[in-house]
């Protein structure tokens, strides 16, 4: 039996198509987990944890409208590890006696703030942003007031959560 000239190219074309299809399936099967690994941090929320900040009685001793910087360390699970995230909390007692807990990071680019006693303002050393004692923007480029920590008081102890009351992303830190 002699082969016709039409059979060979069609068989070759068919095999090329089958090999191409198998290659495409393997590529898709490998790409899905790789893309999932790359994109997963965009959608993953951190654990929401509470950390003790101090005794309510100690914090109420703060002078009104005088900030107190308090370090806090959040232990957050990320994957298989538990990381410690150090943060600085600015505790402020208002004239009515209520306590506010602000982030120490400028809302412009996240630089750490400094309290300037002579001006009675928080100042950002990076771009000159200024905030009053209650976190309102009074100068410079910051687009919004200081973030305020979610907090609660239980049995005379103040706890801080690793997210903010006025954070638009609400993903935790």
C-alpha positions in Angstrom: 0.0 0.0 0.0 1.4 3.3 -1.0 0.9 6.4 1.2 -0.9 9.2 -0.4 0.8 12.6 -0.3 -2.3 14.0 1.5 -2.0 11.7 4.6 1.5 12.6 5.7 1.0 16.4 6.2 -2.4 16.0 7.9 -1.0 13.4 10.3 2.0 15.7 11.0 -0.4 18.7 11.5 -2.5 16.6 13.9 0.5 15.5 16.0 1.7 19.1 16.1 -1.7 20.3 17.3 -1.8 17.5 20.0 1.7 18.3 21.3 0.8 22.0 21.3 -2.4 21.4 23.3 -0.5 19.2 25.8 2.1 21.9 26.2 -0.5 24.5 26.8 -2.3 22.4 29.4 1.0 21.8 31.3 1.8 25.6 31.1 -1.6 26.5 32.5 -1.3 23.8 35.3 2.0 25.3 36.3 1.0 29.0 36.0 -2.1 28.8 38.3 -0.2 28.0 41.5 2.6 30.4 40.6 0.2 33.2 40.0 -1.7 32.3 43.2 1.5 32.5 45.2 2.5 35.9 43.7 -1.0 37.5 44.1 -2.1 36.0 47.4 -0.6 38.8 49.6 -2.9 41.3 47.9 -6.0 39.5 49.1 -4.8 38.1 52.4 -5.8 39.8 55.6 -3.6 39.7 58.6 -4.7 38.2 61.9 -6.5 40.7 64.1 -4.9 40.6 67.5 -5.2 42.5 70.8 -2.1 43.6 72.8 -2.1 45.0 76.3 -1.1 48.7 76.3 -1.2 49.4 80.0 -3.4 49.9 83.1 -6.2 52.4 82.7 -5.3 54.1 86.0 -1.8 54.7 84.7 -3.0 56.2 81.4 -5.5 58.4 83.1 -2.6 60.1 85.0 -1.4 61.6 81.7 -1.6 65.4 81.7 -4.5 66.6 79.5 -3.4 67.5 76.0 0.1 66.2 76.6 1.1 63.1 74.5 2.7 60.0 75.9 4.6 57.6 73.5 4.1 54.0 74.3 5.7 51.1 72.5 3.5 48.1 71.7 4.5 44.8 70.1 1.9 42.9 68.0 2.5 39.2 67.5 1.0 38.4 64.1 0.9 35.0 62.4 2.1 35.2 58.8 2.1 31.9 57.1 3.9 29.4 59.3 5.8 32.1 61.3 4.8 34.4 64.1 6.3 37.9 63.5 6.5 40.6 66.1 5.6 44.0 64.7 6.8 46.9 66.9 4.6 50.0 66.8 4.5 53.3 68.6 1.2 54.4 70.2 0.6 58.1 71.1 -1.7 58.2 74.0 -3.5 61.6 74.5 -5.9 62.6 77.2 -8.5 65.1 76.0 -9.7 68.0 78.2 -13.0 66.0 78.9 -10.9 63.1 80.2 -11.4 60.7 77.2 -8.3 58.8 76.0 -7.2 58.7 72.4 -4.6 56.4 70.9 -3.0 57.6 67.7 -0.5 56.0 65.3 3.0 57.5 65.3 3.1 57.5 61.5 2.4 60.4 59.2 -0.6 59.8 56.9 1.4 61.2 54.0 4.2 58.7 53.6 4.4 56.9 57.0 7.4 58.7 58.5 7.6 58.7 62.3 6.3 61.8 64.0 8.0 63.9 66.6 6.3 66.0 69.3 7.5 69.7 69.2 6.8 71.1 72.6 7.3 74.7 71.6 4.7 74.5 68.9 2.4 72.0 70.7 2.3 70.0 67.4 3.3 66.7 66.0 5.8 67.2 63.1 6.8 64.9 60.3 10.5 65.3 59.6 10.2 64.1 56.0 7.9 66.6 54.3 6.9 69.0 57.1 3.4 67.6 57.8 1.9 68.9 61.1 -0.8 67.6 63.3 -2.4 69.1 66.4 -2.6 67.1 69.7 -5.9 65.4 68.6 -4.5 64.2 65.3 -6.0 66.8 62.9 -3.9 68.0 60.0 -2.8 71.7 60.5 -0.1 72.0 57.9 1.9 70.2 55.1 1.0 67.5 52.7 -0.8 64.8 54.8 -4.1 64.0 53.2 -6.0 62.9 56.4 -5.8 63.0 60.2 -3.7 60.6 62.2 -5.0 57.0 62.3 -6.5 56.1 65.6 -6.1 52.6 67.0 -9.0 50.4 67.8 -9.0 50.0 71.6 -11.0 48.6 74.4 -10.8 48.7 78.2 -11.4 45.4 80.1 -11.0 45.0 83.9 -9.0 48.2 84.2 -6.5 47.3 81.4 -6.3 49.0 78.0 -5.9 46.8 74.9 -5.0 48.0 71.4 -6.0 46.1 68.3 -3.7 46.0 65.3 -6.0 48.0 63.1 -7.3 51.6 63.0 -10.7 53.1 63.4 -10.4 55.4 60.4 -8.3 53.2 58.1 -9.8 53.0 54.6 -8.3 49.6 53.9 -9.3 48.0 57.2 -6.7 45.2 56.8 -4.8 45.4 60.0 -1.1 46.4 60.1 
